Amino acid sequence: MGPESLILLIVCGVVFCGGGILLSKAIAPTSVNKAKLEAYECGIPTEGGSWVQYNVGYYLFALIFLIFDVELIFLFPWATVLKQVGMVALVEILIFVFILFLGLLYAWKKGALKWQ
């Protein structure tokens, strides 16, 4: 397994992804009409303009939520095998949580957690 394997993997990945996109463009039926371009919200016709700008703070809040949600994905399997892996795993997870805590402090200091 040398560099040829890595190059082959990258080429196969690009061909597979690009081929799928090109195939879907060629096969998928397309039609453009006025009804498809309108915003749809629960079957109720829209009143006024449907293009509304949202504050970027909402997206930052959602990204911070996702970061800490993914943290929980790593904590649950770790908690189930804590007794088998011992003290080394405890120290590693404490470092992991500390780094995430530093990220939370940074976001708090920058005002990303203030609801607008």
C-alpha positions as MATLAB code, in Angstrom:
seq = 'MGPESLILLIVCGVVFCGGGILLSKAIAPTSVNKAKLEAYECGIPTEGGSWVQYNVGYYLFALIFLIFDVELIFLFPWATVLKQVGMVALVEILIFVFILFLGLLYAWKKGALKWQ';
ca = [
       0.000    0.000    0.000;
       1.937    2.931   -1.275;
       1.024    6.338   -2.635;
      -0.527    4.660   -5.679;
      -3.317    3.335   -3.476;
      -4.108    6.801   -2.147;
      -4.125    8.294   -5.642;
      -6.387    5.489   -6.881;
      -8.745    6.055   -3.936;
      -8.971    9.792   -4.651;
      -9.541    9.217   -8.377;
     -12.229    6.607   -7.689;
     -13.941    8.939   -5.224;
     -13.966   11.828   -7.690;
     -15.213    9.590  -10.521;
     -17.901    8.022   -8.343;
     -19.201   11.369   -7.028;
     -18.928   13.188  -10.344;
     -20.483   10.261  -12.203;
     -23.442   10.219   -9.830;
     -24.021   13.932  -10.257;
     -23.761   13.748  -14.053;
     -26.028   10.709  -14.192;
     -28.691   12.411  -12.084;
     -28.508   15.521  -14.304;
     -28.961   13.358  -17.405;
     -31.773   11.131  -16.109;
     -33.797   13.345  -13.745;
     -36.814   15.063  -15.297;
     -36.734   18.840  -15.083;
     -39.457   21.406  -15.477;
     -39.525   25.055  -14.561;
     -42.816   26.750  -13.776;
     -44.094   29.542  -11.574;
     -45.484   27.235   -8.872;
     -42.100   25.566   -8.309;
     -40.412   28.902   -7.725;
     -42.833   30.020   -4.997;
     -42.098   29.532   -1.318;
     -44.200   26.792    0.283;
     -45.165   26.977    3.935;
     -47.692   24.460    5.283;
     -49.967   24.745    2.260;
     -50.851   28.365    3.002;
     -50.188   30.835    0.187;
     -47.542   33.390    1.080;
     -48.418   37.022    1.602;
     -45.840   39.587    0.621;
     -42.240   38.833   -0.165;
     -40.920   35.420    0.744;
     -37.226   36.354    0.789;
     -36.411   37.318    4.353;
     -32.921   37.918    5.724;
     -32.148   36.282    9.057;
     -29.601   37.424   11.552;
     -26.370   35.417   11.369;
     -26.535   34.985   15.156;
     -29.192   32.296   14.751;
     -26.849   30.237   12.597;
     -23.972   30.675   15.049;
     -26.230   29.534   17.860;
     -27.231   26.454   15.849;
     -23.599   25.612   15.035;
     -22.610   25.847   18.681;
     -25.510   23.535   19.546;
     -24.290   21.030   16.949;
     -20.755   21.099   18.343;
     -21.943   20.185   21.822;
     -24.433   17.682   20.435;
     -21.592   15.882   18.662;
     -19.662   15.951   21.938;
     -22.395   13.810   23.459;
     -22.035   11.317   20.626;
     -18.448   10.769   21.762;
     -19.244   10.723   25.481;
     -21.843    7.928   25.463;
     -19.621    5.172   23.991;
     -16.773    6.308   26.219;
     -18.964    6.032   29.311;
     -19.956    2.471   28.451;
     -16.348    1.224   28.292;
     -14.792    3.397   31.010;
     -14.056    0.506   33.374;
     -12.302   -1.532   30.674;
     -10.055    1.258   29.373;
      -9.062    2.692   32.729;
      -7.489    5.928   33.863;
      -5.891    6.827   30.517;
      -9.305    7.184   28.904;
     -10.503    9.321   31.807;
      -7.604   11.729   31.353;
      -8.157   11.840   27.580;
     -11.869   12.614   27.916;
     -11.130   15.312   30.498;
      -8.761   16.949   28.000;
     -11.450   16.632   25.300;
     -14.108   18.231   27.497;
     -11.680   20.958   28.596;
     -10.952   21.897   24.971;
     -14.692   22.072   24.262;
     -15.162   24.144   27.409;
     -12.553   26.600   26.129;
     -14.552   26.832   22.902;
     -17.696   27.551   24.908;
     -15.924   30.291   26.865;
     -14.675   31.814   23.617;
     -18.183   31.794   22.106;
     -19.607   33.291   25.292;
     -16.978   36.039   25.351;
     -17.595   36.873   21.671;
     -21.355   37.145   22.352;
     -22.402   34.202   20.152;
     -24.712   32.903   22.900;
     -26.791   36.075   23.209;
     -30.245   35.491   21.786;
     -31.138   38.327   19.463;
];
